[in-house]
Amino acid sequence: MKEQLKTIQIIHLAFTLGVAFAYYFLSDLSSFNDLFTLPEINSSTIYIAIIPMIAFISGNLMFKNMLGKIDKKLKVEDNFGAYQTASLVRWAILEGTAFFIITTNTDFILFGIVLIIYLALLRPSESIIQKDLKNL
């Protein structure tokens, strides 16, 4: 389990740092105060404000749905592959949404940063994996 845990943690780190570096290089973070000013939301930009919420909800639903299909009689180590796949799907949805925001409209950079922080908080550990697999 320790080797598998290290692998999934490295994958998670790559997801998180990849999108964080993209935000650093693709955005103008020189004006820190501008990050916390919400842009004007109108009919042409409302979808950019809604997409992060949809990504959060759909990522978590897909994660739980994929974990719901595993055999609960098996040990945690035997279900690790399904857990890793479900985690990758959730992380990819969050990362893809963050990339979409930075490439579409940089005025909504705060929403992308919130997604990156949430992605970082999803770091897998042995206790979290066991809890997620037992609370199905």
Backbone hydrogen bonds, N-H to C=O, Kabsch-Sander energy under -0.5 kcal/mol:
donor,donor_aa,acceptor,acceptor_aa,energy
5,L,1,M,-2.6
6,K,2,K,-2.1
7,T,3,E,-1.9
8,I,4,Q,-2.3
9,Q,5,L,-2.1
10,I,6,K,-2.1
11,I,7,T,-2.2
12,H,8,I,-2.3
13,L,9,Q,-2.3
14,A,10,I,-2.2
15,F,11,I,-2.3
16,T,12,H,-2.6
17,L,13,L,-3.0
18,G,14,A,-2.2
19,V,15,F,-1.8
20,A,16,T,-2.1
21,F,17,L,-2.9
22,A,18,G,-1.8
23,Y,19,V,-2.1
24,Y,20,A,-2.0
25,F,21,F,-2.6
26,L,22,A,-2.7
27,S,23,Y,-1.3
29,L,27,S,-1.0
32,F,30,S,-1.0
34,D,31,S,-0.7
35,L,31,S,-0.6
35,L,32,F,-1.0
36,F,32,F,-0.5
36,F,33,N,-0.8
37,T,34,D,-0.9
38,L,36,F,-0.6
42,N,40,E,-0.6
45,T,42,N,-1.0
46,I,42,N,-1.2
48,I,45,T,-0.7
49,A,45,T,-1.0
50,I,46,I,-1.5
51,I,47,Y,-2.3
53,M,50,I,-0.5
54,I,50,I,-2.1
55,A,51,I,-2.7
56,F,52,P,-2.4
57,I,53,M,-2.5
58,S,54,I,-3.0
59,G,55,A,-2.4
60,N,56,F,-1.9
61,L,57,I,-2.5
62,M,58,S,-2.6
63,F,59,G,-2.1
64,K,60,N,-2.4
65,N,61,L,-2.5
66,M,62,M,-2.7
67,L,63,F,-2.1
68,G,64,K,-1.7
69,K,65,N,-0.5
69,K,66,M,-0.8
70,I,67,L,-1.3
72,K,70,I,-0.7
74,L,71,D,-1.2
79,N,75,K,-1.3
80,F,77,E,-0.7
83,Y,79,N,-2.0
84,Q,80,F,-2.8
85,T,81,G,-2.2
86,A,82,A,-2.4
87,S,83,Y,-2.4
88,L,84,Q,-2.4
89,V,85,T,-2.0
90,R,86,A,-2.1
91,W,87,S,-2.9
92,A,88,L,-2.5
93,I,89,V,-2.0
94,L,90,R,-1.9
95,E,91,W,-3.0
96,G,92,A,-2.8
97,T,93,I,-1.9
98,A,94,L,-2.2
99,F,95,E,-2.5
100,F,96,G,-2.3
101,I,97,T,-2.2
102,I,98,A,-2.1
103,T,99,F,-2.0
104,T,100,F,-1.8
105,N,101,I,-2.0
108,F,105,N,-1.6
109,I,106,T,-1.2
111,F,108,F,-0.9
112,G,108,F,-1.1
113,I,109,I,-2.3
114,V,110,L,-2.2
115,L,111,F,-1.8
116,I,112,G,-2.1
117,I,113,I,-2.4
118,Y,114,V,-2.4
119,L,115,L,-2.6
120,A,116,I,-2.4
121,L,117,I,-1.9
122,L,118,Y,-0.8
122,L,119,L,-0.9
123,R,120,A,-1.0
129,I,125,S,-2.6
130,Q,126,E,-2.3
131,K,127,S,-2.3
132,D,128,I,-2.8
133,L,129,I,-2.4
134,K,130,Q,-1.7
135,N,131,K,-1.7
